[in-house]
């Protein structure tokens, strides 16, 4: 049985004090959630303080990025062991904004995934196509390249410890959302790619999140789809009540 994994990516929002307040509100709101893995990803600056808030609760801590080296002259970057030390559970890797603005490639995604796995944290591996790529009929080519690149050299056991986040780039922060059917088709294709790499049994055990503007209004329909196993949530995760409005429908979903 696959887990429903819903992670709030706060991106470059909230001061440290605001992050502690939001984390406190999320912990209180999610107290009775039993069947959904709930995670929040504050800015790097707020991680340590938020770690104190979520410790011992059913809310997991996620980081928004990581470097693949242990240490060194990488100004502005954070290593996996630094994240591990403060209690990070998940690391978002390869987000479309990292790919678009900061030069992330399939090769660096792969290095980061391997490093995070080596320290027993869970990579949330982001993949997805732009609007131009979708309109140009490149959806399957782009997803194939990204999945094969991210999982290059990973064993089946490694793959089982990952979460995939399919994020149609054209639907992030635009208010535009893929229809339930469009999202399901893409998720099914991604699961097929994983099956090609590791076999159907492994592929059926890997959670694949939807990362394209999931909101309380559309969460139930998306989560009801056969191959959609949660969400990587942006704007709707910045308030505890709207975030819980996405988490709650996942409680009754069985995959």
GUVOSE-361450 format. One record per residue: residue number from 1; residue in one letter; chain; y, x, z of N, C-alpha, C in turn. Coordinates in steps of 0.02 Angstrom, whole numbers. Atoms other than C-alpha are relative to their C-alpha. Layout:
<recs>
  nr rest kette     nY     nX     nZ    caY    caX    caZ     cY     cX     cZ
 NUM    A     A      Y      X      Z      Y      X      Z      Y      X      Z
...
</recs>
This chain:
<recs>
  nr rest kette     nY     nX     nZ    caY    caX    caZ     cY     cX     cZ
   1    X     A    -60     42      0      0      0      0     63     44      0
   2    X     A    -62    -38      3    171     67    -48     50    -25     52
   3    X     A    -53     19    -47    315     68     75     63    -20    -38
   4    X     A    -67     16     24    480    -17     41     48     49     35
   5    X     A    -46    -51    -27    610    121     63     71    -18    -23
   6    X     A    -69     17     16    794     73     71     45     50     35
   7    X     A    -42    -53    -26    918    215     92     73    -12    -19
   8    X     A    -72      7     12   1106    202    110     32     68    -14
   9    X     A    -34    -62     19   1196    341     16     75    -11      9
  10    X     A    -70     12    -15   1370    347     92     47     41    -44
  11    X     A    -39    -41     45   1429    475    -35     58     33     38
  12    X     A    -57    -33    -34   1602    550      5     44    -53     32
  13    X     A    -35     52    -37   1651    409    122    -13      9     75
  14    X     A      4      2    -73   1681    395    310     13     69     31
  15    X     A    -10    -59    -42   1750    524    430    -59      6     47
  16    X     A     55     -8    -48   1634    591    564      0    -58     49
  17    X     A     -4     55    -48   1696    461    688    -21    -66    -31
  18    X     A     19     61     35   1678    322    561    -75     -1    -16
  19    X     A     72     -5     14   1504    383    517    -41    -16     62
  20    X     A     35     15    -63   1449    377    699      3    -74     14
  21    X     A     -7     73    -11   1516    199    712    -45    -39    -47
  22    X     A     42     36     48   1428    142    553    -73     10     16
  23    X     A     70    -13    -18   1266    227    604    -21    -41     61
  24    X     A     14     40    -60   1275    142    774    -10    -74    -19
  25    X     A      6     70     22   1301    -27    689    -65    -11    -39
  26    X     A     62      7     39   1155      3    568    -61      1     46
  27    X     A     56     -4    -48   1038     53    710     -8    -67     36
  28    X     A      3     64    -36   1083   -107    804    -24    -55    -47
  29    X     A     18     53     47   1066   -216    649    -72      4    -22
  30    X     A     68    -10     26    900   -141    597    -53      4     55
  31    X     A     45    -10    -57    822   -142    769    -67    -35     -8
  32    X     A     61     39      6    694   -276    725    -36      9    -67
  33    X     A     32    -12     65    650   -210    551    -65     39     11
  34    X     A     65    -30    -12    466   -167    548    -33     27    -63
  35    X     A     39    -15     60    405   -159    368     38     39    -53
  36    X     A    -41    -38     48    547    -65    281     18     67     31
  37    X     A    -26    -65    -21    585    120    294     75      0    -15
  38    X     A    -72      3      7    772    121    325     28     70     12
  39    X     A    -31    -66     -7    874    280    299     74     -3    -17
  40    X     A    -71     -4     15   1058    325    297     18     73    -14
  41    X     A    -19    -67     22   1140    475    212     75      8      5
  42    X     A    -71    -14     -7   1311    520    282     19     66    -34
  43    X     A    -21    -65     26   1415    667    223    -31     55     42
  44    X     A     29    -58    -35   1352    839    271     35     12     66
  45    X     A    -39    -13    -60   1493    855    398    -20    -45     58
  46    X     A     17     49    -52   1432    701    492    -74     -1     18
  47    X     A     73      4    -10   1244    735    486    -20     12     72
  48    X     A     22    -18    -67   1228    817    656     16    -55     50
  49    X     A    -20     54    -46   1324    679    747    -41    -63    -12
  50    X     A     40     59     17   1232    541    655    -73     10     22
  51    X     A     69    -15    -23   1067    627    697     -9    -20     72
  52    X     A      4     19    -70   1106    598    880     -5    -76      8
  53    X     A      0     73     -3   1135    413    846    -68    -29    -18
  54    X     A     62     30     25    973    381    751    -62     27     34
  55    X     A     59    -30    -32    859    490    856    -36    -51     44
  56    X     A     41     46    -40    717    387    930      4    -72    -23
  57    X     A     -5     67     26    761    234    824    -44     -6    -63
  58    X     A     39     10     62    680    159    669     43     14    -63
  59    X     A    -43    -19     56    823    224    559     -7     75    -13
  60    X     A     10    -70     19    790    386    466     65     31    -24
  61    X     A    -59    -37     21    917    520    425    -12     34    -67
  62    X     A      6    -32     66    946    578    246     62     42    -13
  63    X     A    -55    -42     24   1053    716    172     12    -15    -74
  64    X     A    -18     18     69   1144    695      7    -16     55    -51
  65    X     A     16    -55     46   1098    865    -66    -24     59     42
  66    X     A     25    -60    -34   1026   1036    -24      1     57    -51
  67    X     A     10    -57     45   1016   1212    -96    -72     23      6
  68    X     A     71    -20      0    848   1287   -143    -12     67     33
  69    X     A      9    -65    -33    879   1458    -65      4     -8     76
  70    X     A      0      3    -73    853   1494    121     68     16     29
  71    X     A    -66    -20    -23   1021   1578    142     32     43    -54
  72    X     A    -31    -45     48   1147   1684     49     71    -19    -18
  73    X     A    -70      8     20   1313   1690    -40      7    -61    -46
  74    X     A     -5     63     37   1319   1507    -93     52    -44     35
  75    X     A    -54     33    -35   1488   1448    -33     -1    -76     -9
  76    X     A     -2     73      2   1493   1264     11    -67    -33      1
  77    X     A     67     29      3   1305   1240      7    -35      1     68
  78    X     A     38      6    -62   1180   1195    142    -74      9    -15
  79    X     A     71    -14     12   1001   1256    156    -45    -52     33
  80    X     A     47     48    -25    846   1154    191    -16     11     74
  81    X     A     16    -11    -70    811   1238    357     56    -22     46
  82    X     A    -57     27    -38    986   1191    417     -8    -75     10
  83    X     A     11     72     -4    946   1010    377    -59    -16     46
  84    X     A     60     11    -41    775   1020    457     16      7     74
  85    X     A    -15    -14    -70    847   1091    618     34    -59     35
  86    X     A    -35     55    -33    957    939    649    -37    -66     -6
  87    X     A     41     60      0    820    813    611      3    -43    -62
  88    X     A     -2     38     62    843    762    430    -71    -17    -22
  89    X     A     66     24     23    697    658    363     -7      1    -76
  90    X     A      0      5     72    744    635    180     59     40    -29
  91    X     A    -55    -33     35    850    731     54      5    -31    -70
  92    X     A    -12     26     67    926    649   -100      9     59    -47
  93    X     A     -2    -57     47    899    765   -248      8    -26    -71
  94    X     A     -9     17     70    963    753   -426     39    -64    -13
  95    X     A    -40     60     11   1082    608   -402     42      7    -63
  96    X     A    -36     -2     63   1171    563   -563     69     32      7
  97    X     A    -66    -30    -10   1338    617   -489     -6     76      6
  98    X     A     13    -72     -2   1264    789   -452    -13     26    -71
  99    X     A     15    -20     69   1200    797   -630     63      0    -43
 100    X     A    -58      9     43   1362    736   -707     57     48     17
 101    X     A    -60    -36    -21   1493    828   -604    -13     72     23
 102    X     A     11    -64    -33   1408    978   -526    -56     42    -30
 103    X     A     45    -44     36   1288   1048   -653    -73     -3     20
 104    X     A     71      7    -18   1123    986   -581    -42     -5    -63
 105    X     A     46      3     57    978   1012   -702    -69    -19     25
 106    X     A     69     14    -19    795    965   -704    -31     60     36
 107    X     A     28    -61    -31    756   1145   -657     24      8     72
 108    X     A    -24     -5    -69    869   1145   -503    -28    -56     43
 109    X     A     33     55    -37    800    976   -453    -69     21     23
 110    X     A     68    -22    -16    625   1049   -459      0     51     56
 111    X     A     -4    -50    -53    675   1198   -351     16    -32     67
 112    X     A    -19     34    -62    756   1084   -223    -57    -42     28
 113    X     A     57     40    -22    607    967   -217    -52     43     35
 114    X     A     51    -44    -29    488   1111   -184     23     28     68
 115    X     A    -25    -27    -63    600   1183    -48     -2    -53     55
 116    X     A      0     55    -49    619   1016     41    -71    -16     23
 117    X     A     70     13    -17    432    984     34    -29     54     45
 118    X     A     27    -56    -39    397   1156    106     19     -4     73
 119    X     A    -22      8    -70    490   1105    264    -16    -71     26
 120    X     A     25     65    -22    404    935    278     54    -53      6
 121    X     A    -47     55      8    554    830    230    -18    -37    -64
 122    X     A     17     40     58    544    693    100     54      0    -54
 123    X     A    -49      3     54    632    716    -67      6    -71    -29
 124    X     A    -13     60     39    713    563   -144     24     24    -69
 125    X     A    -12    -31     65    706    615   -327     33    -50    -47
 126    X     A    -38     46     41    840    532   -433     -7     14    -74
 127    X     A      4     -5     73    818    499   -618     36    -60    -29
 128    X     A    -32     57     31    905    386   -742     41     18    -61
 129    X     A    -33    -11     64    991    366   -909     72    -25      1
 130    X     A    -68     24      9   1172    346   -959      0    -59    -48
 131    X     A     -6     57     45   1236    197  -1057    -11     22    -72
 132    X     A      8    -24     69   1245    302  -1216    -72     15    -16
 133    X     A     71    -15     10   1066    359  -1193    -40    -63     -7
 134    X     A     37     63      6   1005    182  -1165     14    -33    -67
 135    X     A    -17     32     64   1100    114  -1315    -29     39    -59
 136    X     A     26    -41     53   1036    260  -1418    -76      2     -3
 137    X     A     72      4      1    856    216  -1382    -35     59     32
 138    X     A     27    -61    -31    830    371  -1275    -26    -11     71
 139    X     A     21     14    -68    780    285  -1113    -65     36     18
 140    X     A     65    -28    -17    599    338  -1118     -1     76     -6
 141    X     A     -4    -73      8    638    514  -1180     34     32     60
 142    X     A    -36    -27    -57    764    544  -1042    -42     -3     64
 143    X     A     40      8    -61    652    476   -904    -61     46     -1
 144    X     A     58    -44      6    503    574   -968     20     73     16
 145    X     A    -23    -68    -12    601    737   -969     17     11     73
 146    X     A    -21     -7    -69    673    707   -797    -59     -1     49
 147    X     A     58      3    -44    509    658   -714    -43     63     -8
 148    X     A     41    -60     10    411    800   -793     34     62     28
 149    X     A    -37    -57    -26    548    922   -745     -1      2     76
 150    X     A     -3      3    -73    563    864   -565    -68     16     32
 151    X     A     67     -6    -30    374    864   -535    -39     60    -26
 152    X     A     34    -58     27    333   1025   -627    -27     45     55
 153    X     A     31    -44    -49    210   1126   -524    -16    -33     67
 154    X     A     15     35    -62    190    994   -389    -71    -28     -2
 155    X     A     68     27     -5     16    945   -332      4    -76     12
 156    X     A      3     72    -15    -40    765   -309     21    -13     72
 157    X     A    -20      8    -70    -22    787   -121     75      6      9
 158    X     A    -73     -8     -2    156    848   -147     33    -64    -25
 159    X     A    -31     59     31    196    700   -259     -2    -60     46
 160    X     A      7     56    -46    133    578   -129     52      1     56
 161    X     A    -50     -6    -53    266    642    -10     71    -10    -26
 162    X     A    -66     12     30    409    602   -129     14    -75     -7
 163    X     A    -24     67     19    510    446   -164     39     10    -65
 164    X     A    -39     -2     61    581    414   -338     55    -52      4
 165    X     A    -55     49      5    751    331   -361     20     -5    -73
 166    X     A    -22     11     68    777    259   -534     70    -29      2
 167    X     A    -69     23     -1    964    243   -558     28     -1    -71
 168    X     A    -34      4     65   1030    179   -724     73     19     11
 169    X     A    -66    -27    -15   1190    280   -726     55    -50    -18
 170    X     A    -50     49     22   1283    141   -818     10    -57     49
 171    X     A     -5     55    -48   1254     24   -671     23     23     69
 172    X     A    -20    -26    -65   1316    137   -531     75     -6      9
 173    X     A    -71      7    -16   1482     85   -456     39    -39    -51
 174    X     A    -35     37     53   1522    -23   -607     -1    -75     12
 175    X     A      9     71    -11   1469   -190   -537    -50    -31    -48
 176    X     A     50     23     48   1348   -205   -682    -69     18     26
 177    X     A     68    -11    -24   1166   -223   -634    -49    -17    -54
 178    X     A     54     18     46   1012   -217   -741    -30    -66     23
 179    X     A     35     60    -20    923   -383   -745    -64     20     37
 180    X     A     63    -14    -35    767   -396   -637    -52     26    -49
 181    X     A     50    -19     50    663   -382   -795     13     69    -28
 182    X     A    -17    -66     25    757   -230   -862    -18     54     51
 183    X     A     15    -48    -52    740   -141   -696    -76      9      7
 184    X     A     73     -3     -7    555   -184   -683    -31     39    -57
 185    X     A     28    -35     57    520   -120   -858      9     76      8
 186    X     A    -12    -72    -10    600     48   -818    -43     28     56
 187    X     A     41    -22    -56    509     61   -652    -73      6    -21
 188    X     A     69     -2     24    343     21   -735    -11     61    -45
 189    X     A      6    -59     43    376    157   -864     -3     63     42
 190    X     A      0    -58    -44    415    283   -727    -67      7     36
 191    X     A     65     -3    -34    255    237   -635    -54     23    -49
 192    X     A     47    -24     50    162    264   -797      5     75    -11
 193    X     A     -9    -72      6    237    438   -811    -35     36     58
 194    X     A     33    -30    -58    177    477   -635    -76     -5     -6
 195    X     A     72      7     11      5    410   -681    -26     51    -50
 196    X     A     19    -52     48      0    528   -829     -7     68     33
 197    X     A      2    -65    -34     33    673   -712    -54      4     53
 198    X     A     41     -3    -60    -73    625   -563    -56    -52      5
 199    X     A     49     53     -3   -181    476   -603     30    -63     30
 200    X     A    -29     64    -20   -154    292   -569      0    -10     76
 201    X     A      4     11    -72   -208    296   -387     60     32     35
 202    X     A    -59    -34    -29    -72    423   -342     64    -37    -20
 203    X     A    -60     33     24     57    336   -450     13    -66     36
 204    X     A     -7     64    -34     23    170   -365     20      8     73
 205    X     A    -16    -13    -71     57    251   -196     70     28     10
 206    X     A    -66    -29     -4    229    322   -236     53    -55     -4
 207    X     A    -53     50      0    380    216   -192     53     19    -51
 208    X     A    -52    -10     50    507    195   -332     58    -47     16
 209    X     A    -58     39    -17    679    137   -278     41    -18    -62
 210    X     A    -49     16     51    808     50   -385     69     22     25
 211    X     A    -64    -27    -22    977    136   -379     59    -21    -42
 212    X     A    -55     22     43   1091     31   -487     36    -61     26
 213    X     A    -42     54    -27   1211    -74   -384    -42    -57     28
 214    X     A     36     52    -37   1086   -167   -276     45    -27     55
 215    X     A    -43     33    -48   1177   -293   -167    -40    -55     35
 216    X     A     35     55    -34   1129   -431    -44    -16    -57    -48
 217    X     A      8     56     46   1150   -556   -187    -58      9    -49
 218    X     A     54    -10     49   1020   -475   -301    -60     36     28
 219    X     A     53    -41    -29    909   -380   -180    -68    -35     -2
 220    X     A     64     35     -4    775   -514   -160    -35     -2    -68
 221    X     A     29      4     67    749   -534   -347    -26     68    -23
 222    X     A     22    -67     21    739   -347   -378    -61     22     40
 223    X     A     55    -24    -42    625   -311   -230    -65    -39    -12
 224    X     A     60     40     15    506   -450   -285    -37     27    -61
 225    X     A     32    -27     59    468   -353   -445    -58     46     19
 226    X     A     63    -36    -15    297   -271   -452     10     73     16
 227    X     A     -5    -73     -6    357    -91   -467     65     23     32
 228    X     A    -62    -19    -34    523    -94   -371    -13      0     75
 229    X     A     23    -10    -70    493    -25   -197     57     18     47
 230    X     A    -56    -14    -44    665    -22   -118     62     15    -40
 231    X     A    -62    -14     34    838     38   -159     36     61     29
 232    X     A    -47    -52    -21    957    185   -153     68    -31     -7
 233    X     A    -58     44     -2   1114     95   -101     64     39     10
 234    X     A    -65    -32     -6   1293    151   -126     50    -42     38
 235    X     A    -55     36    -31   1442     39    -93    -22    -52     52
 236    X     A     22     52    -46   1343    -99     -8    -28     28     66
 237    X     A     25    -32    -61   1282     27    122     56     20     47
 238    X     A    -57    -23    -40   1457     59    189     21    -51     54
 239    X     A     -9     48    -54   1452    -97    298    -69    -21     24
 240    X     A     67     13    -28   1307   -133    415    -27    -68    -21
 241    X     A     25     66     16   1298   -318    375    -23     -6    -72
 242    X     A     22      3     69   1289   -297    187    -62     43    -11
 243    X     A     60    -42      4   1163   -155    206    -61    -38     26
 244    X     A     56     39    -28   1054   -265    317    -18    -57    -47
 245    X     A     14     54     47   1071   -402    186    -45     23    -57
 246    X     A     46    -28     49    976   -286     69    -67     17     32
 247    X     A     61    -20    -36    851   -223    198    -44    -61     16
 248    X     A     38     57    -25    800   -394    262    -49    -30    -50
 249    X     A     48     28     49    723   -462     99    -62     44     -8
 250    X     A     57    -44      7    610   -309     98    -53    -10     54
 251    X     A     47     10    -55    528   -362    261    -61    -41    -20
 252    X     A     54     45     18    423   -495    176    -35     19    -65
 253    X     A     29    -23     63    379   -394     20    -62     42     12
 254    X     A     62    -40     -4    203   -326      0    -17     26    -68
 255    X     A     15    -31     65    160   -203   -138    -73     22     -3
</recs>
